[in-house]
Amino acid sequence: MDMTSHMASHFDDAIDTLKASSRELAEPLSVAVDMLFGALANNAKILACGNGGSAADAQHFIAELVGRFERDRLPLAGIALNTDTSILTAVGNDYGFDAIFERQVNALGQPGDILVAISTSGNSPNVVKAIEAAHDREMSVIALTGKGGGNIAGLLHETDIHLCVPHDRTMRIQEVHIVLLHALCDGIDALLLGDTL
């Protein structure tokens, strides 16, 4: 195996996936920015969740909202549901791992809030349950998936946003997910600050 060529193929595949995602997702991404901005402007909050690499992405996204993205601004209301180990282990122990996000959505979510649900497969049972709980609480959902969207694709309402990366490899999907989350942060900041970089 020519390792240099093998490594270069990752860049080529990532570029192709980003281009395909740009064609398919730019429009729903802009709608998602408007949805997030509208919620934040009306004193609602953003809840985010995911597992593994998607948990890291959820935490990263919320950190950008509460802290800052590229420019100073007021902190924005967001909570990553995968960061409190006491809640995760207590709920996981008492109710099962599938309930760790659902329970928090039921405790914290209010009508007008938004759930950012991240699952590369679209099949994570605890993310699916979080989406169901969000709908029960009259929240909107922005779902980041891949691999066709899995079970999550069939759960979403017309008013929800589905950002489904057109690829089947987890690493490619995760790479695009972080681009999508950064684009959401940039879009929110552009609307908040009245301009673009």
TIVO-2410 file (N, C-alpha, C; in nm, 3 decimals):
# residues 197
REC num residu      c1      c2      c3 atome chaine
REC   1      M   0.084  -0.120   0.000     N      A
REC   1      M   0.000   0.000   0.000    CA      A
REC   1      M   0.087   0.124   0.000     C      A
REC   2      D   0.054   0.218  -0.087     N      A
REC   2      D   0.121   0.348  -0.089    CA      A
REC   2      D   0.051   0.437   0.013     C      A
REC   3      M   0.113   0.455   0.131     N      A
REC   3      M   0.049   0.527   0.240    CA      A
REC   3      M   0.025   0.674   0.206     C      A
REC   4      T   0.115   0.734   0.130     N      A
REC   4      T   0.095   0.874   0.093    CA      A
REC   4      T  -0.031   0.892   0.010     C      A
REC   5      S  -0.051   0.804  -0.088     N      A
REC   5      S  -0.172   0.810  -0.170    CA      A
REC   5      S  -0.296   0.782  -0.087     C      A
REC   6      H  -0.283   0.687   0.007     N      A
REC   6      H  -0.395   0.654   0.094    CA      A
REC   6      H  -0.434   0.775   0.179     C      A
REC   7      M  -0.334   0.845   0.233     N      A
REC   7      M  -0.362   0.965   0.313    CA      A
REC   7      M  -0.423   1.076   0.226     C      A
REC   8      A  -0.371   1.092   0.106     N      A
REC   8      A  -0.424   1.194   0.015    CA      A
REC   8      A  -0.569   1.167  -0.020     C      A
REC   9      S  -0.607   1.039  -0.026     N      A
REC   9      S  -0.745   1.004  -0.062    CA      A
REC   9      S  -0.844   1.054   0.042     C      A
REC  10      H  -0.799   1.068   0.168     N      A
REC  10      H  -0.887   1.122   0.272    CA      A
REC  10      H  -0.924   1.267   0.240     C      A
REC  11      F  -0.827   1.343   0.198     N      A
REC  11      F  -0.853   1.483   0.163    CA      A
REC  11      F  -0.947   1.493   0.044     C      A
REC  12      D  -0.923   1.409  -0.058     N      A
REC  12      D  -1.009   1.411  -0.177    CA      A
REC  12      D  -1.153   1.375  -0.140     C      A
REC  13      D  -1.168   1.272  -0.058     N      A
REC  13      D  -1.302   1.227  -0.020    CA      A
REC  13      D  -1.371   1.333   0.067     C      A
REC  14      A  -1.295   1.396   0.157     N      A
REC  14      A  -1.352   1.501   0.242    CA      A
REC  14      A  -1.397   1.620   0.158     C      A
REC  15      I  -1.317   1.658   0.060     N      A
REC  15      I  -1.352   1.770  -0.028    CA      A
REC  15      I  -1.478   1.738  -0.106     C      A
REC  16      D  -1.484   1.617  -0.161     N      A
REC  16      D  -1.603   1.577  -0.238    CA      A
REC  16      D  -1.728   1.578  -0.150     C      A
REC  17      T  -1.713   1.531  -0.026     N      A
REC  17      T  -1.827   1.527   0.067    CA      A
REC  17      T  -1.872   1.667   0.104     C      A
REC  18      L  -1.777   1.756   0.127     N      A
REC  18      L  -1.812   1.896   0.157    CA      A
REC  18      L  -1.883   1.961   0.040     C      A
REC  19      K  -1.838   1.935  -0.083     N      A
REC  19      K  -1.903   1.994  -0.200    CA      A
REC  19      K  -2.045   1.943  -0.215     C      A
REC  20      A  -2.064   1.811  -0.198     N      A
REC  20      A  -2.198   1.754  -0.207    CA      A
REC  20      A  -2.287   1.808  -0.097     C      A
REC  21      S  -2.232   1.825   0.023     N      A
REC  21      S  -2.308   1.878   0.135    CA      A
REC  21      S  -2.347   2.023   0.110     C      A
REC  22      S  -2.257   2.100   0.052     N      A
REC  22      S  -2.287   2.239   0.020    CA      A
REC  22      S  -2.406   2.250  -0.073     C      A
REC  23      R  -2.409   2.163  -0.175     N      A
REC  23      R  -2.520   2.166  -0.271    CA      A
REC  23      R  -2.653   2.129  -0.203     C      A
REC  24      E  -2.650   2.031  -0.114     N      A
REC  24      E  -2.774   1.980  -0.054    CA      A
REC  24      E  -2.817   2.053   0.072     C      A
REC  25      L  -2.722   2.109   0.145     N      A
REC  25      L  -2.753   2.156   0.281    CA      A
REC  25      L  -2.748   2.306   0.302     C      A
REC  26      A  -2.699   2.383   0.204     N      A
REC  26      A  -2.687   2.528   0.225    CA      A
REC  26      A  -2.822   2.591   0.254     C      A
REC  27      E  -2.925   2.551   0.182     N      A
REC  27      E  -3.057   2.611   0.204    CA      A
REC  27      E  -3.116   2.574   0.340     C      A
REC  28      P  -3.125   2.444   0.376     N      A
REC  28      P  -3.177   2.414   0.509    CA      A
REC  28      P  -3.090   2.469   0.622     C      A
REC  29      L  -2.961   2.482   0.596     N      A
REC  29      L  -2.871   2.540   0.696    CA      A
REC  29      L  -2.907   2.686   0.723     C      A
REC  30      S  -2.941   2.760   0.617     N      A
REC  30      S  -2.978   2.900   0.636    CA      A
REC  30      S  -3.111   2.911   0.711     C      A
REC  31      V  -3.203   2.818   0.687     N      A
REC  31      V  -3.329   2.815   0.761    CA      A
REC  31      V  -3.302   2.784   0.908     C      A
REC  32      A  -3.208   2.693   0.933     N      A
REC  32      A  -3.173   2.659   1.071    CA      A
REC  32      A  -3.115   2.778   1.146     C      A
REC  33      V  -3.034   2.859   1.078     N      A
REC  33      V  -2.979   2.981   1.140    CA      A
REC  33      V  -3.093   3.072   1.183     C      A
REC  34      D  -3.190   3.095   1.093     N      A
REC  34      D  -3.304   3.181   1.126    CA      A
REC  34      D  -3.383   3.125   1.244     C      A
REC  35      M  -3.399   2.992   1.248     N      A
REC  35      M  -3.472   2.928   1.357    CA      A
REC  35      M  -3.400   2.949   1.491     C      A
REC  36      L  -3.270   2.926   1.492     N      A
REC  36      L  -3.192   2.943   1.614    CA      A
REC  36      L  -3.191   3.089   1.660     C      A
REC  37      F  -3.170   3.179   1.566     N      A
REC  37      F  -3.168   3.321   1.600    CA      A
REC  37      F  -3.303   3.365   1.656     C      A
REC  38      G  -3.411   3.321   1.593     N      A
REC  38      G  -3.544   3.357   1.640    CA      A
REC  38      G  -3.570   3.308   1.781     C      A
REC  39      A  -3.526   3.186   1.810     N      A
REC  39      A  -3.545   3.130   1.945    CA      A
REC  39      A  -3.465   3.210   2.047     C      A
REC  40      L  -3.338   3.235   2.017     N      A
REC  40      L  -3.253   3.307   2.110    CA      A
REC  40      L  -3.302   3.450   2.131     C      A
REC  41      A  -3.351   3.513   2.026     N      A
REC  41      A  -3.401   3.650   2.036    CA      A
REC  41      A  -3.528   3.659   2.121     C      A
REC  42      N  -3.595   3.544   2.137     N      A
REC  42      N  -3.717   3.541   2.218    CA      A
REC  42      N  -3.695   3.473   2.353     C      A
REC  43      N  -3.569   3.479   2.399     N      A
REC  43      N  -3.532   3.427   2.532    CA      A
REC  43      N  -3.553   3.277   2.548     C      A
REC  44      A  -3.552   3.204   2.437     N      A
REC  44      A  -3.554   3.058   2.443    CA      A
REC  44      A  -3.409   3.009   2.451     C      A
REC  45      K  -3.393   2.880   2.465     N      A
REC  45      K  -3.258   2.824   2.477    CA      A
REC  45      K  -3.239   2.707   2.380     C      A
REC  46      I  -3.112   2.672   2.362     N      A
REC  46      I  -3.076   2.563   2.274    CA      A
REC  46      I  -3.025   2.448   2.359     C      A
REC  47      L  -3.082   2.330   2.341     N      A
REC  47      L  -3.033   2.207   2.403    CA      A
REC  47      L  -2.968   2.125   2.293     C      A
REC  48      A  -2.855   2.062   2.323     N      A
REC  48      A  -2.786   1.981   2.222    CA      A
REC  48      A  -2.744   1.848   2.282     C      A
REC  49      C  -2.745   1.743   2.201     N      A
REC  49      C  -2.705   1.611   2.251    CA      A
REC  49      C  -2.649   1.525   2.140     C      A
REC  50      G  -2.570   1.427   2.181     N      A
REC  50      G  -2.513   1.329   2.091    CA      A
REC  50      G  -2.427   1.232   2.171     C      A
REC  51      N  -2.378   1.129   2.105     N      A
REC  51      N  -2.294   1.027   2.168    CA      A
REC  51      N  -2.157   1.024   2.103     C      A
REC  52      G  -2.055   0.994   2.183     N      A
REC  52      G  -1.920   0.980   2.127    CA      A
REC  52      G  -1.872   1.108   2.062     C      A
REC  53      G  -1.830   1.099   1.936     N      A
REC  53      G  -1.786   1.218   1.864    CA      A
REC  53      G  -1.896   1.321   1.852     C      A
REC  54      S  -2.020   1.275   1.842     N      A
REC  54      S  -2.134   1.367   1.835    CA      A
REC  54      S  -2.157   1.438   1.968     C      A
REC  55      A  -2.122   1.371   2.079     N      A
REC  55      A  -2.128   1.437   2.210    CA      A
REC  55      A  -2.027   1.550   2.215     C      A
REC  56      A  -1.908   1.524   2.162     N      A
REC  56      A  -1.805   1.629   2.157    CA      A
REC  56      A  -1.852   1.745   2.070     C      A
REC  57      D  -1.919   1.715   1.960     N      A
REC  57      D  -1.970   1.821   1.873    CA      A
REC  57      D  -2.079   1.902   1.943     C      A
REC  58      A  -2.169   1.835   2.016     N      A
REC  58      A  -2.274   1.905   2.089    CA      A
REC  58      A  -2.214   1.999   2.193     C      A
REC  59      Q  -2.114   1.948   2.264     N      A
REC  59      Q  -2.047   2.029   2.367    CA      A
REC  59      Q  -1.974   2.147   2.304     C      A
REC  60      H  -1.908   2.123   2.193     N      A
REC  60      H  -1.836   2.227   2.120    CA      A
REC  60      H  -1.933   2.337   2.077     C      A
REC  61      F  -2.045   2.297   2.018     N      A
REC  61      F  -2.143   2.394   1.970    CA      A
REC  61      F  -2.195   2.483   2.083     C      A
REC  62      I  -2.231   2.422   2.194     N      A
REC  62      I  -2.283   2.499   2.307    CA      A
REC  62      I  -2.175   2.589   2.365     C      A
REC  63      A  -2.052   2.543   2.367     N      A
REC  63      A  -1.942   2.628   2.416    CA      A
REC  63      A  -1.928   2.753   2.332     C      A
REC  64      E  -1.946   2.740   2.200     N      A
REC  64      E  -1.938   2.856   2.112    CA      A
REC  64      E  -2.052   2.954   2.139     C      A
REC  65      L  -2.169   2.902   2.174     N      A
REC  65      L  -2.283   2.990   2.203    CA      A
REC  65      L  -2.266   3.063   2.336     C      A
REC  66      V  -2.234   2.988   2.439     N      A
REC  66      V  -2.224   3.048   2.573    CA      A
REC  66      V  -2.099   3.135   2.585     C      A
REC  67      G  -1.990   3.091   2.525     N      A
REC  67      G  -1.866   3.170   2.525    CA      A
REC  67      G  -1.873   3.272   2.412     C      A
REC  68      R  -1.801   3.243   2.306     N      A
REC  68      R  -1.810   3.325   2.186    CA      A
REC  68      R  -1.761   3.241   2.070     C      A
REC  69      F  -1.796   3.283   1.950     N      A
REC  69      F  -1.748   3.213   1.831    CA      A
REC  69      F  -1.621   3.283   1.784     C      A
REC  70      E  -1.631   3.386   1.701     N      A
REC  70      E  -1.511   3.457   1.655    CA      A
REC  70      E  -1.503   3.599   1.706     C      A
REC  71      R  -1.617   3.651   1.752     N      A
REC  71      R  -1.618   3.791   1.797    CA      A
REC  71      R  -1.691   3.801   1.930     C      A
REC  72      D  -1.656   3.903   2.008     N      A
REC  72      D  -1.722   3.924   2.136    CA      A
REC  72      D  -1.868   3.960   2.115     C      A
REC  73      R  -1.952   3.903   2.198     N      A
REC  73      R  -2.095   3.932   2.199    CA      A
REC  73      R  -2.148   3.881   2.333     C      A
REC  74      L  -2.275   3.908   2.358     N      A
REC  74      L  -2.337   3.856   2.479    CA      A
REC  74      L  -2.343   3.704   2.475     C      A
REC  75      P  -2.338   3.637   2.590     N      A
REC  75      P  -2.352   3.491   2.591    CA      A
REC  75      P  -2.492   3.450   2.548     C      A
REC  76      L  -2.501   3.336   2.482     N      A
REC  76      L  -2.629   3.285   2.434    CA      A
REC  76      L  -2.666   3.159   2.512     C      A
REC  77      A  -2.796   3.139   2.534     N      A
REC  77      A  -2.844   3.033   2.622    CA      A
REC  77      A  -2.837   2.897   2.554     C      A
REC  78      G  -2.751   2.811   2.607     N      A
REC  78      G  -2.739   2.677   2.554    CA      A
REC  78      G  -2.691   2.578   2.659     C      A
REC  79      I  -2.736   2.453   2.646     N      A
REC  79      I  -2.697   2.348   2.739    CA      A
REC  79      I  -2.665   2.222   2.659     C      A
REC  80      A  -2.548   2.165   2.682     N      A
REC  80      A  -2.513   2.035   2.624    CA      A
REC  80      A  -2.558   1.926   2.721     C      A
REC  81      L  -2.644   1.839   2.676     N      A
REC  81      L  -2.706   1.739   2.763    CA      A
REC  81      L  -2.617   1.619   2.791     C      A
REC  82      N  -2.498   1.616   2.732     N      A
REC  82      N  -2.409   1.500   2.751    CA      A
REC  82      N  -2.289   1.532   2.839     C      A
REC  83      T  -2.295   1.640   2.916     N      A
REC  83      T  -2.175   1.683   2.990    CA      A
REC  83      T  -2.180   1.658   3.140     C      A
REC  84      D  -2.298   1.636   3.197     N      A
REC  84      D  -2.309   1.620   3.342    CA      A
REC  84      D  -2.303   1.472   3.378     C      A
REC  85      T  -2.187   1.428   3.426     N      A
REC  85      T  -2.169   1.284   3.451    CA      A
REC  85      T  -2.261   1.232   3.561     C      A
REC  86      S  -2.295   1.316   3.657     N      A
REC  86      S  -2.386   1.271   3.763    CA      A
REC  86      S  -2.526   1.243   3.706     C      A
REC  87      I  -2.574   1.334   3.621     N      A
REC  87      I  -2.705   1.310   3.558    CA      A
REC  87      I  -2.698   1.188   3.467     C      A
REC  88      L  -2.595   1.180   3.385     N      A
REC  88      L  -2.585   1.069   3.289    CA      A
REC  88      L  -2.581   0.935   3.360     C      A
REC  89      T  -2.503   0.926   3.468     N      A
REC  89      T  -2.491   0.797   3.536    CA      A
REC  89      T  -2.612   0.766   3.622     C      A
REC  90      A  -2.671   0.869   3.684     N      A
REC  90      A  -2.791   0.845   3.765    CA      A
REC  90      A  -2.908   0.801   3.678     C      A
REC  91      V  -2.934   0.878   3.571     N      A
REC  91      V  -3.045   0.843   3.483    CA      A
REC  91      V  -3.017   0.711   3.411     C      A
REC  92      G  -2.893   0.693   3.365     N      A
REC  92      G  -2.858   0.568   3.299    CA      A
REC  92      G  -2.876   0.448   3.391     C      A
REC  93      N  -2.839   0.463   3.515     N      A
REC  93      N  -2.851   0.353   3.612    CA      A
REC  93      N  -2.997   0.325   3.647     C      A
REC  94      D  -3.075   0.432   3.668     N      A
REC  94      D  -3.213   0.417   3.716    CA      A
REC  94      D  -3.314   0.392   3.606     C      A
REC  95      Y  -3.292   0.452   3.487     N      A
REC  95      Y  -3.392   0.444   3.381    CA      A
REC  95      Y  -3.340   0.381   3.252     C      A
REC  96      G  -3.209   0.363   3.241     N      A
REC  96      G  -3.149   0.308   3.120    CA      A
REC  96      G  -3.084   0.415   3.035     C      A
REC  97      F  -2.980   0.375   2.963     N      A
REC  97      F  -2.901   0.468   2.883    CA      A
REC  97      F  -2.986   0.539   2.778     C      A
REC  98      D  -3.089   0.472   2.728     N      A
REC  98      D  -3.174   0.533   2.625    CA      A
REC  98      D  -3.248   0.656   2.676     C      A
REC  99      A  -3.258   0.673   2.809     N      A
REC  99      A  -3.336   0.783   2.867    CA      A
REC  99      A  -3.252   0.903   2.908     C      A
REC 100      I  -3.119   0.899   2.887     N      A
REC 100      I  -3.033   1.004   2.946    CA      A
REC 100      I  -3.059   1.142   2.890     C      A
REC 101      F  -3.099   1.153   2.764     N      A
REC 101      F  -3.129   1.284   2.706    CA      A
REC 101      F  -3.278   1.317   2.719     C      A
REC 102      E  -3.362   1.218   2.700     N      A
REC 102      E  -3.507   1.237   2.712    CA      A
REC 102      E  -3.543   1.298   2.848     C      A
REC 103      R  -3.484   1.243   2.953     N      A
REC 103      R  -3.515   1.290   3.089    CA      A
REC 103      R  -3.476   1.437   3.105     C      A
REC 104      Q  -3.363   1.475   3.049     N      A
REC 104      Q  -3.318   1.614   3.060    CA      A
REC 104      Q  -3.404   1.708   2.975     C      A
REC 105      V  -3.444   1.663   2.858     N      A
REC 105      V  -3.533   1.745   2.775    CA      A
REC 105      V  -3.664   1.770   2.850     C      A
REC 106      N  -3.715   1.666   2.915     N      A
REC 106      N  -3.839   1.682   2.991    CA      A
REC 106      N  -3.821   1.775   3.110     C      A
REC 107      A  -3.702   1.776   3.169     N      A
REC 107      A  -3.676   1.862   3.285    CA      A
REC 107      A  -3.650   2.007   3.245     C      A
REC 108      L  -3.582   2.028   3.132     N      A
REC 108      L  -3.532   2.161   3.097    CA      A
REC 108      L  -3.601   2.226   2.979     C      A
REC 109      G  -3.656   2.147   2.890     N      A
REC 109      G  -3.712   2.202   2.767    CA      A
REC 109      G  -3.844   2.272   2.787     C      A
REC 110      Q  -3.861   2.381   2.715     N      A
REC 110      Q  -3.985   2.460   2.719    CA      A
REC 110      Q  -4.031   2.487   2.576     C      A
REC 111      P  -4.160   2.513   2.555     N      A
REC 111      P  -4.205   2.550   2.421    CA      A
REC 111      P  -4.124   2.667   2.368     C      A
REC 112      G  -4.081   2.655   2.243     N      A
REC 112      G  -3.998   2.759   2.183    CA      A
REC 112      G  -3.850   2.729   2.187     C      A
REC 113      D  -3.807   2.640   2.278     N      A
REC 113      D  -3.668   2.598   2.280    CA      A
REC 113      D  -3.639   2.512   2.157     C      A
REC 114      I  -3.511   2.492   2.128     N      A
REC 114      I  -3.470   2.410   2.014    CA      A
REC 114      I  -3.376   2.300   2.061     C      A
REC 115      L  -3.399   2.179   2.013     N      A
REC 115      L  -3.307   2.068   2.036    CA      A
REC 115      L  -3.221   2.048   1.912     C      A
REC 116      V  -3.089   2.054   1.930     N      A
REC 116      V  -2.995   2.018   1.824    CA      A
REC 116      V  -2.952   1.875   1.853     C      A
REC 117      A  -3.003   1.782   1.772     N      A
REC 117      A  -2.985   1.638   1.794    CA      A
REC 117      A  -2.886   1.585   1.692     C      A
REC 118      I  -2.775   1.528   1.741     N      A
REC 118      I  -2.666   1.485   1.651    CA      A
REC 118      I  -2.648   1.334   1.659     C      A
REC 119      S  -2.657   1.269   1.544     N      A
REC 119      S  -2.637   1.124   1.536    CA      A
REC 119      S  -2.591   1.091   1.394     C      A
REC 120      T  -2.469   1.040   1.380     N      A
REC 120      T  -2.419   1.014   1.245    CA      A
REC 120      T  -2.503   0.909   1.173     C      A
REC 121      S  -2.556   0.810   1.247     N      A
REC 121      S  -2.637   0.705   1.186    CA      A
REC 121      S  -2.784   0.744   1.174     C      A
REC 122      G  -2.826   0.838   1.260     N      A
REC 122      G  -2.968   0.870   1.269    CA      A
REC 122      G  -3.047   0.768   1.347     C      A
REC 123      N  -2.978   0.675   1.413     N      A
REC 123      N  -3.046   0.565   1.483    CA      A
REC 123      N  -3.018   0.560   1.632     C      A
REC 124      S  -2.945   0.654   1.689     N      A
REC 124      S  -2.910   0.647   1.831    CA      A
REC 124      S  -3.039   0.651   1.914     C      A
REC 125      P  -3.068   0.543   1.990     N      A
REC 125      P  -3.196   0.538   2.063    CA      A
REC 125      P  -3.215   0.654   2.161     C      A
REC 126      N  -3.108   0.697   2.227     N      A
REC 126      N  -3.125   0.806   2.325    CA      A
REC 126      N  -3.149   0.940   2.256     C      A
REC 127      V  -3.096   0.959   2.137     N      A
REC 127      V  -3.121   1.081   2.060    CA      A
REC 127      V  -3.263   1.077   2.003     C      A
REC 128      V  -3.306   0.960   1.958     N      A
REC 128      V  -3.443   0.943   1.910    CA      A
REC 128      V  -3.542   0.980   2.021     C      A
REC 129      K  -3.518   0.929   2.141     N      A
REC 129      K  -3.608   0.958   2.253    CA      A
REC 129      K  -3.605   1.106   2.290     C      A
REC 130      A  -3.489   1.170   2.278     N      A
REC 130      A  -3.479   1.313   2.305    CA      A
REC 130      A  -3.565   1.392   2.206     C      A
REC 131      I  -3.564   1.352   2.079     N      A
REC 131      I  -3.645   1.418   1.977    CA      A
REC 131      I  -3.794   1.402   2.009     C      A
REC 132      E  -3.832   1.282   2.047     N      A
REC 132      E  -3.973   1.259   2.082    CA      A
REC 132      E  -4.014   1.345   2.200     C      A
REC 133      A  -3.927   1.354   2.300     N      A
REC 133      A  -3.956   1.438   2.417    CA      A
REC 133      A  -3.964   1.586   2.378     C      A
REC 134      A  -3.875   1.629   2.289     N      A
REC 134      A  -3.877   1.769   2.244    CA      A
REC 134      A  -4.010   1.801   2.175     C      A
REC 135      H  -4.056   1.712   2.091     N      A
REC 135      H  -4.185   1.735   2.025    CA      A
REC 135      H  -4.298   1.742   2.126     C      A
REC 136      D  -4.294   1.653   2.226     N      A
REC 136      D  -4.397   1.655   2.330    CA      A
REC 136      D  -4.398   1.788   2.406     C      A
REC 137      R  -4.282   1.852   2.412     N      A
REC 137      R  -4.270   1.978   2.485    CA      A
REC 137      R  -4.279   2.100   2.392     C      A
REC 138      E  -4.327   2.076   2.271     N      A
REC 138      E  -4.348   2.183   2.172    CA      A
REC 138      E  -4.219   2.257   2.138     C      A
REC 139      M  -4.112   2.180   2.128     N      A
REC 139      M  -3.982   2.233   2.085    CA      A
REC 139      M  -3.960   2.196   1.939     C      A
REC 140      S  -3.883   2.278   1.869     N      A
REC 140      S  -3.839   2.244   1.734    CA      A
REC 140      S  -3.708   2.166   1.743     C      A
REC 141      V  -3.677   2.094   1.636     N      A
REC 141      V  -3.557   2.010   1.632    CA      A
REC 141      V  -3.476   2.043   1.508     C      A
REC 142      I  -3.346   2.056   1.528     N      A
REC 142      I  -3.250   2.058   1.417    CA      A
REC 142      I  -3.168   1.931   1.431     C      A
REC 143      A  -3.183   1.840   1.337     N      A
REC 143      A  -3.115   1.711   1.344    CA      A
REC 143      A  -2.997   1.708   1.247     C      A
REC 144      L  -2.881   1.669   1.297     N      A
REC 144      L  -2.762   1.648   1.215    CA      A
REC 144      L  -2.739   1.498   1.209     C      A
REC 145      T  -2.749   1.443   1.087     N      A
REC 145      T  -2.733   1.299   1.069    CA      A
REC 145      T  -2.647   1.272   0.947     C      A
REC 146      G  -2.642   1.146   0.908     N      A
REC 146      G  -2.579   1.100   0.785    CA      A
REC 146      G  -2.643   0.967   0.750     C      A
REC 147      K  -2.586   0.896   0.655     N      A
REC 147      K  -2.632   0.761   0.619    CA      A
REC 147      K  -2.781   0.756   0.588     C      A
REC 148      G  -2.832   0.862   0.526     N      A
REC 148      G  -2.973   0.864   0.490    CA      A
REC 148      G  -3.067   0.911   0.599     C      A
REC 149      G  -3.015   0.934   0.718     N      A
REC 149      G  -3.097   0.987   0.826    CA      A
REC 149      G  -3.152   0.886   0.923     C      A
REC 150      G  -3.150   0.756   0.888     N      A
REC 150      G  -3.193   0.652   0.979    CA      A
REC 150      G  -3.333   0.675   1.034     C      A
REC 151      N  -3.354   0.631   1.158     N      A
REC 151      N  -3.486   0.643   1.223    CA      A
REC 151      N  -3.527   0.789   1.246     C      A
REC 152      I  -3.427   0.875   1.264     N      A
REC 152      I  -3.456   1.016   1.293    CA      A
REC 152      I  -3.529   1.081   1.176     C      A
REC 153      A  -3.494   1.043   1.054     N      A
REC 153      A  -3.556   1.105   0.935    CA      A
REC 153      A  -3.708   1.093   0.940     C      A
REC 154      G  -3.758   0.980   0.989     N      A
REC 154      G  -3.902   0.958   0.994    CA      A
REC 154      G  -3.972   1.023   1.111     C      A
REC 155      L  -3.895   1.074   1.207     N      A
REC 155      L  -3.952   1.135   1.327    CA      A
REC 155      L  -3.977   1.285   1.313     C      A
REC 156      L  -3.908   1.347   1.221     N      A
REC 156      L  -3.907   1.493   1.216    CA      A
REC 156      L  -4.036   1.550   1.161     C      A
REC 157      H  -4.077   1.662   1.216     N      A
REC 157      H  -4.195   1.734   1.171    CA      A
REC 157      H  -4.157   1.828   1.056     C      A
REC 158      E  -4.257   1.880   0.988     N      A
REC 158      E  -4.233   1.972   0.877    CA      A
REC 158      E  -4.159   2.097   0.922     C      A
REC 159      T  -4.180   2.136   1.046     N      A
REC 159      T  -4.117   2.257   1.098    CA      A
REC 159      T  -3.977   2.233   1.150     C      A
REC 160      D  -3.933   2.107   1.154     N      A
REC 160      D  -3.796   2.075   1.196    CA      A
REC 160      D  -3.702   2.089   1.077     C      A
REC 161      I  -3.573   2.087   1.107     N      A
REC 161      I  -3.470   2.096   1.002    CA      A
REC 161      I  -3.386   1.969   1.008     C      A
REC 162      H  -3.364   1.907   0.891     N      A
REC 162      H  -3.282   1.787   0.884    CA      A
REC 162      H  -3.158   1.818   0.799     C      A
REC 163      L  -3.042   1.814   0.864     N      A
REC 163      L  -2.914   1.835   0.795    CA      A
REC 163      L  -2.846   1.698   0.785     C      A
REC 164      C  -2.877   1.628   0.679     N      A
REC 164      C  -2.828   1.490   0.659    CA      A
REC 164      C  -2.712   1.490   0.561     C      A
REC 165      V  -2.594   1.458   0.611     N      A
REC 165      V  -2.473   1.457   0.528    CA      A
REC 165      V  -2.482   1.342   0.427     C      A
REC 166      P  -2.461   1.370   0.298     N      A
REC 166      P  -2.474   1.266   0.196    CA      A
REC 166      P  -2.351   1.176   0.188     C      A
REC 167      H  -2.332   1.096   0.292     N      A
REC 167      H  -2.219   1.002   0.296    CA      A
REC 167      H  -2.253   0.892   0.394     C      A
REC 168      D  -2.181   0.778   0.383     N      A
REC 168      D  -2.206   0.664   0.470    CA      A
REC 168      D  -2.094   0.637   0.570     C      A
REC 169      R  -1.982   0.705   0.554     N      A
REC 169      R  -1.870   0.682   0.648    CA      A
REC 169      R  -1.879   0.780   0.764     C      A
REC 170      T  -1.870   0.725   0.885     N      A
REC 170      T  -1.887   0.806   1.006    CA      A
REC 170      T  -1.789   0.923   1.011     C      A
REC 171      M  -1.663   0.900   0.976     N      A
REC 171      M  -1.566   1.010   0.988    CA      A
REC 171      M  -1.597   1.124   0.894     C      A
REC 172      R  -1.645   1.094   0.772     N      A
REC 172      R  -1.681   1.200   0.678    CA      A
REC 172      R  -1.802   1.278   0.730     C      A
REC 173      I  -1.898   1.205   0.784     N      A
REC 173      I  -2.018   1.270   0.838    CA      A
REC 173      I  -1.979   1.362   0.953     C      A
REC 174      Q  -1.894   1.314   1.042     N      A
REC 174      Q  -1.853   1.396   1.156    CA      A
REC 174      Q  -1.776   1.519   1.110     C      A
REC 175      E  -1.695   1.505   1.007     N      A
REC 175      E  -1.620   1.621   0.955    CA      A
REC 175      E  -1.716   1.729   0.904     C      A
REC 176      V  -1.819   1.687   0.836     N      A
REC 176      V  -1.915   1.785   0.785    CA      A
REC 176      V  -1.999   1.841   0.898     C      A
REC 177      H  -2.031   1.759   0.997     N      A
REC 177      H  -2.110   1.810   1.110    CA      A
REC 177      H  -2.042   1.928   1.178     C      A
REC 178      I  -1.912   1.923   1.195     N      A
REC 178      I  -1.845   2.036   1.262    CA      A
REC 178      I  -1.848   2.160   1.172     C      A
REC 179      V  -1.841   2.141   1.041     N      A
REC 179      V  -1.855   2.255   0.949    CA      A
REC 179      V  -1.995   2.313   0.961     C      A
REC 180      L  -2.096   2.228   0.967     N      A
REC 180      L  -2.234   2.276   0.981    CA      A
REC 180      L  -2.252   2.353   1.111     C      A
REC 181      L  -2.198   2.302   1.220     N      A
REC 181      L  -2.212   2.371   1.348    CA      A
REC 181      L  -2.139   2.504   1.349     C      A
REC 182      H  -2.020   2.509   1.289     N      A
REC 182      H  -1.949   2.637   1.278    CA      A
REC 182      H  -2.028   2.735   1.191     C      A
REC 183      A  -2.088   2.685   1.084     N      A
REC 183      A  -2.168   2.772   0.998    CA      A
REC 183      A  -2.289   2.827   1.073     C      A
REC 184      L  -2.352   2.744   1.156     N      A
REC 184      L  -2.463   2.791   1.239    CA      A
REC 184      L  -2.418   2.902   1.332     C      A
REC 185      C  -2.304   2.882   1.397     N      A
REC 185      C  -2.250   2.985   1.487    CA      A
REC 185      C  -2.223   3.114   1.412     C      A
REC 186      D  -2.162   3.104   1.296     N      A
REC 186      D  -2.131   3.222   1.217    CA      A
REC 186      D  -2.257   3.294   1.172     C      A
REC 187      G  -2.358   3.217   1.132     N      A
REC 187      G  -2.483   3.276   1.089    CA      A
REC 187      G  -2.555   3.349   1.202     C      A
REC 188      I  -2.556   3.287   1.321     N      A
REC 188      I  -2.618   3.350   1.437    CA      A
REC 188      I  -2.545   3.481   1.468     C      A
REC 189      D  -2.413   3.478   1.469     N      A
REC 189      D  -2.336   3.599   1.498    CA      A
REC 189      D  -2.362   3.708   1.393     C      A
REC 190      A  -2.372   3.668   1.267     N      A
REC 190      A  -2.397   3.768   1.162    CA      A
REC 190      A  -2.531   3.838   1.185     C      A
REC 191      L  -2.633   3.761   1.225     N      A
REC 191      L  -2.763   3.822   1.251    CA      A
REC 191      L  -2.761   3.906   1.379     C      A
REC 192      L  -2.692   3.857   1.480     N      A
REC 192      L  -2.685   3.931   1.606    CA      A
REC 192      L  -2.610   4.062   1.589     C      A
REC 193      L  -2.502   4.058   1.514     N      A
REC 193      L  -2.415   4.175   1.503    CA      A
REC 193      L  -2.446   4.260   1.380     C      A
REC 194      G  -2.541   4.213   1.299     N      A
REC 194      G  -2.589   4.295   1.188    CA      A
REC 194      G  -2.496   4.302   1.068     C      A
REC 195      D  -2.401   4.208   1.060     N      A
REC 195      D  -2.313   4.208   0.943    CA      A
REC 195      D  -2.251   4.070   0.926     C      A
REC 196      T  -2.164   4.057   0.830     N      A
REC 196      T  -2.091   3.932   0.808    CA      A
REC 196      T  -1.942   3.963   0.808     C      A
REC 197      L  -1.865   3.857   0.837     N      A
REC 197      L  -1.718   3.875   0.837    CA      A
REC 197      L  -1.664   3.884   0.695     C      A
***
